[in-house]
Amino acid sequence: MAAPQKTWAQCDAELCKPGTIFEVEEAVIDGRKTRYWKNAPRTFRDLLYSRLTNWANEGRQFLSTPSPLPSAYESRDEVSYAAVLARSIELAAWLRDQGVTVGTRVGLGGLNSEGWVESFFAIELAGAVPVMLNSTLQPEIQDHCLSLTKPLLVLVSQEMSVAIAPLVEKLQTKGVGKFYCWDRIHHLPAEVQKVVGSFYGAVGSPASIKAIESGKGLESLGPESDATILFTSGTTSLPKAVLSTQRQALHHLITSQIIPARAVLRAGGTVAMAQGLIAPPEVQQTMLFAVPMFHVTGLLSMLLRSVDVGNRLVFIRRWNVKEVIGLIKRYNVNVISGVPTIVQAALQAPELEGHEMAGLLYGGGPPPQRMVQDIKKKFPTALAVHAWGMTETNAVAVAFMGDDYLNNPEAVGPPIPICDVKVVDQETKKELPRGTFGLLLVRGGNVMKEYLNNPKATKEALDADGWLDTGDMAIHDEEGLVYIRDRAKDVIIRGGENIASQEVENEVYKDDRIAEATAIAVPCDIHGERVGVAVSLAPGATATAESILDKVEPLLRHPARPAILVVSDAPLPRNANGKFVKFEIAKMVREIWEKQGRKEVKRRARL
């Protein structure tokens, strides 16, 4: 007779006991008891220097990246770990010569590129704190982000040099330092070259290079030192600067390993078998990198994890399904990580029939429930990992994979061992019984230090015991699994009844013709709000609003049935992180709804 499946708590008790790689320690940090991974790297500098050196010595390739302008659009550069390590040390020394030291804030702005990676590594090797700017934001938002953080230097791409140039002189009156581009700028307009310099080819002094290599002057750098500043998405308010320590940000390296380790024990394996999975693959894996590195998923879940295991990374110039599929085939990409949209595109691409995938990892937004089954069907050898986290939790806080995910596609998994979760009443903040819908709070060694220079927002988000208000509505069941139902602000309330947008979206996605779907609230004179839906179609598919509604309405309870469904001829609006920009979608759907006199009209409406 087979032994009963171990609970999540039993798995964690075995995996996290003293002497294992997953050992958990507890300490009082900032006045709060905090659990953390004992064996996580102490600092980014320690991790990067050791791992880059290791892969450089093996002669591995690191990056395949679009060439900087004015090169041809299709031109690409192939860069080794050795080249990136050498250049990162040179830049770290150059930063040191500019006055950068432990704790100095240095701005970093641009899309994924060799220059971005080397600049980030250099900042961390120098013990400084990268301020990772979303280069796609409008100038007034960049003004806010830089004025809030006041970096000593700002390192940017060619494209951001042009975009930021009109603001430079104003920003420097607010305490922001000099701006430099990591590429050549001779071809840029004179007004840009006037305010943005270039550090292309710059090298620090021999003394500074020696100090960077030896760690001289960095003795104060440790686990509680400031490590990263990432910004919230700012889709409903101005972005907040999320400051995390070395310990908080580096949790992800062990966290990413506990997910498959748990799966081994849940399948009846041993701790020894689970720990055997930790070693990097003997054959280098190649990852499609389609998420910006200024986002927590791109930075921690993808870049940092890839450096740890020696992956090769394939960057894209911009999201274009045809080009991306071509790169997957050209470079034999076998790992895709990012938001569900990226995985969905691969699943719907007929060109990838028979392509072997080793892993598909996604989070940052709710996937269709059917996605895990679609993955198993199209890429049977791929491991599907589903996770939930946010900028403030330094990526993953809840995750699972394998059969547990296959059997519970609505869930995002149990909390990681260093993280606690609870569901509370949104108004009273009183904890609710397991299985009850409410507001999700999380606490642990992965949670941010603060919102920089915003004590009011920090106090609103983090209570005295370290519980973080995630803004997500969820259920935490008796088994320990978490189900994210919606953002608190996105719950549709029809006649006092809560309807999670994901409830509607999951049923819409059961129609094979649908590529994207998002549910929003439309105003109703009788019920207050009703359900509205916007969709785009899969390649080659045709459908009317009527035909989609005919399929989805029988699958939904009556209050959750859409009052309006709009079919878009173009992809739905998304931000740079791949998430739907719901306020834009809602605005467009509501305009059509108002033109219809707030009445259900079953006809094809176009965005």
Secondary structure as GFF3:
##gff-version 3
##sequence-region A 1 607
A	DSSP	alpha_helix	8	15	.	.	.	ID=ss1
A	DSSP	beta_strand	24	29	.	.	.	ID=ss2
A	DSSP	beta_strand	32	37	.	.	.	ID=ss3
A	DSSP	alpha_helix	44	57	.	.	.	ID=ss4
A	DSSP	beta_strand	61	66	.	.	.	ID=ss5
A	DSSP	beta_strand	76	80	.	.	.	ID=ss6
A	DSSP	alpha_helix	81	97	.	.	.	ID=ss7
A	DSSP	beta_strand	105	109	.	.	.	ID=ss8
A	DSSP	alpha_helix	114	125	.	.	.	ID=ss9
A	DSSP	beta_strand	129	133	.	.	.	ID=ss10
A	DSSP	alpha_helix	139	149	.	.	.	ID=ss11
A	DSSP	beta_strand	153	156	.	.	.	ID=ss12
A	DSSP	alpha_helix	158	164	.	.	.	ID=ss13
A	DSSP	three_ten_helix	165	167	.	.	.	ID=ss14
A	DSSP	alpha_helix	168	172	.	.	.	ID=ss15
A	DSSP	beta_strand	178	181	.	.	.	ID=ss16
A	DSSP	alpha_helix	190	195	.	.	.	ID=ss17
A	DSSP	beta_strand	196	198	.	.	.	ID=ss18
A	DSSP	alpha_helix	206	214	.	.	.	ID=ss19
A	DSSP	beta_strand	226	231	.	.	.	ID=ss20
A	DSSP	beta_strand	241	245	.	.	.	ID=ss21
A	DSSP	alpha_helix	246	266	.	.	.	ID=ss22
A	DSSP	alpha_helix	271	275	.	.	.	ID=ss23
A	DSSP	beta_strand	286	289	.	.	.	ID=ss24
A	DSSP	alpha_helix	296	296	.	.	.	ID=ss25
A	DSSP	pi_helix	297	304	.	.	.	ID=ss26
A	DSSP	alpha_helix	305	309	.	.	.	ID=ss27
A	DSSP	beta_strand	312	315	.	.	.	ID=ss28
A	DSSP	alpha_helix	321	330	.	.	.	ID=ss29
A	DSSP	beta_strand	335	338	.	.	.	ID=ss30
A	DSSP	alpha_helix	340	347	.	.	.	ID=ss31
A	DSSP	three_ten_helix	350	352	.	.	.	ID=ss32
A	DSSP	beta_strand	359	362	.	.	.	ID=ss33
A	DSSP	alpha_helix	371	378	.	.	.	ID=ss34
A	DSSP	beta_strand	383	390	.	.	.	ID=ss35
A	DSSP	three_ten_helix	391	393	.	.	.	ID=ss36
A	DSSP	beta_strand	395	401	.	.	.	ID=ss37
A	DSSP	alpha_helix	402	407	.	.	.	ID=ss38
A	DSSP	beta_strand	419	424	.	.	.	ID=ss39
A	DSSP	beta_strand	438	444	.	.	.	ID=ss40
A	DSSP	beta_strand	450	451	.	.	.	ID=ss41
A	DSSP	alpha_helix	455	461	.	.	.	ID=ss42
A	DSSP	beta_strand	468	476	.	.	.	ID=ss43
A	DSSP	beta_strand	482	487	.	.	.	ID=ss44
A	DSSP	three_ten_helix	488	490	.	.	.	ID=ss45
A	DSSP	beta_strand	492	494	.	.	.	ID=ss46
A	DSSP	beta_strand	497	499	.	.	.	ID=ss47
A	DSSP	alpha_helix	501	508	.	.	.	ID=ss48
A	DSSP	beta_strand	514	524	.	.	.	ID=ss49
A	DSSP	beta_strand	528	537	.	.	.	ID=ss50
A	DSSP	alpha_helix	545	552	.	.	.	ID=ss51
A	DSSP	three_ten_helix	553	555	.	.	.	ID=ss52
A	DSSP	three_ten_helix	558	560	.	.	.	ID=ss53
A	DSSP	beta_strand	564	568	.	.	.	ID=ss54
A	DSSP	alpha_helix	582	595	.	.	.	ID=ss55
###
